[in-house]
Amino acid sequence: MTADRRDGERLSDDEARRERYERYAAERQARIDAEWEREKIAARNAWIANGGTEASFEREWPEMKADMMRRRDAEEKDRRQREFRRILRGTF
């Protein structure tokens, strides 16, 4: 096998790996976007059911989403810390 062929195969493998990652990333982002859209619809429905208007909801949604993201991040951090402590307890 020549060096050129090996380089071409390596490039082809790298390209295939990159394409797989790009597909994975696009699919993951689509799932995340769909989840946020479901969250937004549920929040809008609750907002309107409690007397709010769609226009007021749309004005407030960016801050609501930011709050939800901060809360999820804090919950995930807390979950990871609990898991870490659980693992540490098992090592002694």
Secondary structure, 3 states (H helix, E strand, C coil): CCHHHHHHHHHHHHHHHHHHHHHHHHHHHHHHHHHHHHHHHHHHHHHHHCCCCHHHHHHHHHHHHHHHHHHHHHHHHHHHHHHHHHHHHHHC
